[in-house]
């Protein structure tokens, strides 16, 4: 049974055959799976108020995008910062209140051959860097949505996102 979603670049994704149910991410536990072009896997991520999640996805021959959706299936965050198929994607989410997210690991291109990836979660108290990085990525997503109707507003959001990203002390969290 395949579920259809919409990709970041407006082309459909199909849930991979072995991803019938969402898998809960557990801190410190790495999950390795196979994925091909046009497919995605779904993971559940729960954060308590004041917690942060640091996700790392090791790309092993496939370009991956990470999409985070809230309980209403609204895009919260999309990260595809690393185009090389053998390097890691990193994402930081900070929670002011308790929240549950769905994280979709998507094959970035429909023509991708099947390859593997490994996803790993680090979870703990939110730091100032976590909060700044999470906010910077959120502003970037909002600026993308605003670009068509208000280029000046989108540019202001991007400038704020860049300022936040430059203030983080952890270079691995910058975009």
QUISUL-V542938 format. One record per backbone hydrogen bond with DSSP energy under -0.5 kcal/mol. NH is the residue of the N-H (numbers start at 0). CO is the residue of the C=O. E is the energy in kcal/mol with one decimal. If there is no record, write none. Layout:
BEGIN
{{NH:CO:E} {NH:CO:E}}
END
This chain:
BEGIN
{{4:12:-1.9} {6:4:-0.5} {6:10:-2.1} {9:6:-1.8} {12:4:-1.5} {13:37:-3.7} {14:2:-2.0} {15:39:-2.3} {18:15:-2.3} {22:41:-2.0} {24:43:-2.7} {27:120:-3.4} {28:25:-2.0} {29:27:-0.5} {30:118:-2.4} {32:116:-2.3} {34:114:-2.9} {36:111:-2.6} {38:35:-1.8} {39:13:-1.1} {40:104:-1.9} {42:102:-2.4} {43:22:-2.3} {44:100:-2.5} {46:98:-2.9} {49:94:-2.7} {50:47:-2.0} {51:123:-2.9} {52:92:-2.9} {53:121:-3.1} {54:52:-0.6} {54:90:-2.8} {55:119:-2.3} {56:88:-2.6} {57:55:-0.5} {57:117:-2.7} {58:56:-0.7} {58:86:-1.1} {59:57:-0.5} {59:115:-1.8} {60:84:-3.3} {61:84:-0.9} {63:61:-0.6} {64:105:-2.6} {65:78:-2.9} {66:64:-0.5} {66:103:-2.6} {67:76:-3.1} {68:101:-2.7} {69:73:-2.0} {72:69:-2.1} {75:67:-3.4} {76:67:-1.4} {78:65:-2.6} {82:80:-0.7} {86:83:-1.1} {88:56:-2.5} {90:54:-2.3} {92:52:-2.6} {94:50:-2.7} {95:93:-0.5} {98:46:-2.7} {100:44:-3.2} {101:68:-2.3} {102:42:-3.2} {103:66:-3.5} {103:101:-0.6} {104:40:-2.4} {104:102:-0.5} {105:64:-3.0} {105:103:-0.7} {106:38:-2.4} {107:62:-3.4} {111:108:-1.5} {114:34:-2.5} {115:59:-1.2} {116:32:-2.1} {117:57:-1.5} {118:30:-2.6} {119:55:-2.3} {120:25:-0.5} {120:28:-0.6} {121:53:-2.1} {123:51:-1.9} {125:49:-3.2} {130:126:-2.4} {131:127:-2.5} {132:128:-2.7} {133:129:-2.6} {134:130:-2.3} {135:131:-2.4} {136:132:-2.3} {137:133:-2.1} {138:134:-2.6} {139:135:-2.0} {140:136:-2.1} {141:137:-2.4} {142:138:-2.4} {143:139:-1.8} {144:140:-1.7} {145:141:-1.7} {146:142:-1.4} {148:145:-0.5} {149:145:-2.7} {153:149:-2.6} {154:150:-2.3} {155:151:-2.0} {156:152:-2.0} {157:153:-2.3} {158:154:-2.4} {159:155:-2.2} {160:156:-2.6} {161:157:-2.6} {162:158:-2.2} {163:159:-2.4} {164:160:-2.6} {165:161:-2.5} {166:162:-1.0} {166:163:-0.6} {167:163:-0.6} {167:164:-0.9} {170:168:-0.8} {172:169:-2.4} {173:170:-1.4}}
END
